[in-house]
């Protein structure tokens, strides 16, 4: 009986230390209709139209950025920057080989019941709270990591193409429906 209880408690402890990751979902199919405009931003092709975006602005500077305005009440900013800058040095903090590995690790923590102080701080830095929705989408060599907090103006989609040291960061006040719309409008083919 004692052996069984010991074995059960070891199995329970082992299960608690395993990190669950968000379910990886297939990237939605690219959807660009006749009359839509495709904008190339570095190696991403972004399909847009005046129904979705009332204005698109390209901001020149150290970090290339495009701003997509939706009728004056919402805008989303898409930037292309080094993974180290976009992720505030996360790969180095985690001794991760690259941005994809660092985000896989970060996105696995919220389901863990025994986080270290360092893990808790990093989750706070990235705005990941108990009710944060984390999602991941993959398509060929593209991966999107999504962090959504209801009503937040800084919801984020990180897009990594291949093993690049740069990534795309889309920030805005969007929800799950908007995420699906964004992903359907982005392609590298």
C-alpha positions as CSV (number, residue, x, y, z in Angstrom):
1,X,0.0,0.0,0.0
2,X,2.8,2.4,0.9
3,X,4.6,1.6,-2.4
4,X,1.4,2.3,-4.3
5,X,0.9,5.7,-2.6
6,X,4.5,6.6,-3.2
7,X,4.2,5.6,-6.8
8,X,1.0,7.6,-7.2
9,X,2.5,10.7,-5.6
10,X,5.6,10.5,-7.8
11,X,3.4,10.2,-10.9
12,X,1.3,13.2,-9.7
13,X,4.4,15.3,-9.1
14,X,5.8,14.3,-12.5
15,X,2.5,15.3,-14.2
16,X,2.5,18.7,-12.5
17,X,6.0,19.4,-13.7
18,X,5.2,18.7,-17.4
19,X,4.5,21.8,-19.4
20,X,1.5,21.8,-21.7
21,X,1.7,24.0,-24.8
22,X,-1.1,25.6,-26.6
23,X,-2.6,23.4,-29.3
24,X,-0.8,24.0,-32.6
25,X,-3.3,24.7,-35.3
26,X,-2.9,24.8,-39.1
27,X,-2.6,28.3,-40.5
28,X,-5.8,29.3,-42.2
29,X,-5.8,29.3,-46.0
30,X,-4.6,32.5,-47.7
31,X,-7.6,34.4,-49.0
32,X,-7.2,37.3,-51.4
33,X,-10.0,38.2,-53.7
34,X,-10.1,40.1,-57.0
35,X,-10.0,43.8,-56.3
36,X,-7.9,43.3,-53.1
37,X,-4.4,44.8,-52.9
38,X,-1.4,42.6,-51.9
39,X,1.3,44.5,-50.1
40,X,4.8,43.0,-49.8
41,X,6.4,43.7,-46.5
42,X,9.9,42.2,-46.5
43,X,9.0,38.6,-47.3
44,X,5.3,38.6,-46.2
45,X,2.5,39.2,-48.7
46,X,-0.4,40.9,-47.0
47,X,-3.8,41.0,-48.7
48,X,-5.9,44.1,-47.8
49,X,-8.9,46.1,-49.1
50,X,-10.8,49.2,-48.2
51,X,-13.5,47.2,-46.5
52,X,-11.0,45.9,-43.9
53,X,-8.6,48.8,-43.7
54,X,-9.4,52.5,-44.3
55,X,-5.8,53.5,-44.3
56,X,-2.4,51.8,-44.5
57,X,0.7,53.8,-43.6
58,X,4.4,52.8,-43.9
59,X,6.6,54.2,-41.3
60,X,10.3,54.6,-42.1
61,X,12.8,54.4,-39.3
62,X,15.0,52.0,-37.5
63,X,12.2,49.4,-37.2
64,X,10.2,49.1,-40.4
65,X,6.5,49.3,-39.5
66,X,3.2,49.3,-41.3
67,X,0.1,50.7,-39.6
68,X,-3.3,49.3,-40.7
69,X,-6.2,51.6,-39.6
70,X,-9.7,50.3,-39.4
71,X,-12.1,53.2,-39.7
72,X,-10.4,55.5,-37.2
73,X,-11.5,53.4,-34.2
74,X,-8.7,50.7,-34.3
75,X,-5.3,50.3,-35.8
76,X,-2.9,47.4,-35.9
77,X,0.9,47.9,-36.2
78,X,3.1,45.3,-38.0
79,X,6.8,45.6,-37.5
80,X,9.8,43.7,-38.7
81,X,12.6,43.6,-36.1
82,X,15.3,41.5,-34.6
83,X,14.0,38.7,-32.4
84,X,16.2,39.8,-29.6
85,X,14.6,43.3,-29.6
86,X,11.0,42.1,-30.2
87,X,11.3,39.5,-27.5
88,X,13.2,41.7,-25.0
89,X,16.2,39.3,-25.0
90,X,14.0,36.3,-24.2
91,X,16.1,33.7,-26.1
92,X,19.2,34.7,-24.1
93,X,17.3,34.7,-20.8
94,X,16.2,31.1,-21.5
95,X,19.4,29.9,-23.1
96,X,17.3,29.1,-26.2
97,X,18.8,28.4,-29.5
98,X,16.4,30.7,-31.4
99,X,13.2,32.8,-31.1
100,X,11.0,29.8,-32.0
101,X,12.4,27.7,-29.2
102,X,12.1,30.6,-26.7
103,X,8.4,31.2,-27.6
104,X,7.7,27.5,-27.4
105,X,9.1,27.5,-23.9
106,X,7.3,30.8,-22.8
107,X,4.0,29.6,-24.2
108,X,4.3,26.3,-22.3
109,X,4.5,27.9,-18.8
110,X,0.9,29.1,-18.1
111,X,-0.3,25.6,-17.5
112,X,2.4,24.8,-15.0
113,X,1.5,24.9,-11.3
114,X,5.1,25.2,-10.1
115,X,6.6,28.2,-11.8
116,X,9.9,29.7,-10.7
117,X,10.2,33.4,-9.8
118,X,12.1,34.0,-13.1
119,X,9.3,32.3,-15.1
120,X,6.6,34.3,-13.3
121,X,8.5,37.6,-14.0
122,X,8.9,36.7,-17.7
123,X,5.2,35.9,-18.0
124,X,4.4,39.3,-16.5
125,X,6.8,41.0,-18.9
126,X,5.0,39.4,-21.9
127,X,1.5,40.3,-20.4
128,X,0.6,36.6,-19.9
129,X,-1.9,36.3,-17.1
130,X,-4.2,33.5,-15.8
131,X,-7.0,34.4,-18.3
132,X,-4.7,35.1,-21.3
133,X,-5.5,33.1,-24.4
134,X,-2.4,31.7,-26.1
135,X,-2.5,30.2,-29.6
136,X,0.0,28.9,-32.1
137,X,-0.4,28.4,-35.8
138,X,2.0,26.7,-38.3
139,X,2.2,26.7,-42.0
140,X,5.2,25.2,-43.8
141,X,8.1,27.1,-42.3
142,X,6.0,29.9,-40.7
143,X,4.9,29.9,-37.1
144,X,2.6,32.4,-35.4
145,X,2.4,32.8,-31.6
146,X,-0.6,34.8,-30.4
147,X,-1.2,36.4,-27.0
148,X,-4.7,37.7,-26.4
149,X,-6.0,39.6,-23.3
150,X,-9.6,40.6,-23.7
151,X,-9.9,44.3,-24.6
152,X,-6.2,44.9,-24.5
153,X,-4.7,47.4,-26.9
154,X,-1.4,45.4,-27.1
155,X,-2.6,42.0,-28.1
156,X,0.3,40.4,-30.1
157,X,1.0,38.1,-32.9
158,X,4.7,37.1,-33.3
159,X,5.4,35.6,-36.8
160,X,8.6,33.7,-37.4
161,X,9.6,32.6,-40.9
162,X,12.1,29.7,-41.0
163,X,14.9,30.1,-38.5
164,X,15.3,33.8,-39.0
165,X,16.8,36.0,-36.4
166,X,14.1,38.5,-37.2
167,X,10.4,38.3,-36.7
168,X,7.2,40.1,-37.5
169,X,5.3,41.6,-34.5
170,X,1.7,42.6,-35.0
171,X,0.2,44.6,-32.1
172,X,-3.3,45.8,-31.8
173,X,-6.7,45.6,-30.1
174,X,-7.8,42.5,-31.9
175,X,-9.6,39.3,-30.8
176,X,-9.7,35.7,-32.0
177,X,-11.8,36.5,-35.1
178,X,-9.4,39.3,-36.1
179,X,-6.5,36.9,-35.6
180,X,-8.1,34.4,-38.1
181,X,-8.7,37.3,-40.5
182,X,-5.1,38.5,-40.2
183,X,-3.6,35.0,-40.7
184,X,-5.8,34.4,-43.8
185,X,-4.5,37.7,-45.2
186,X,-0.8,36.7,-44.8
187,X,1.3,34.5,-47.0
188,X,5.0,34.1,-48.0
189,X,4.3,32.2,-51.2
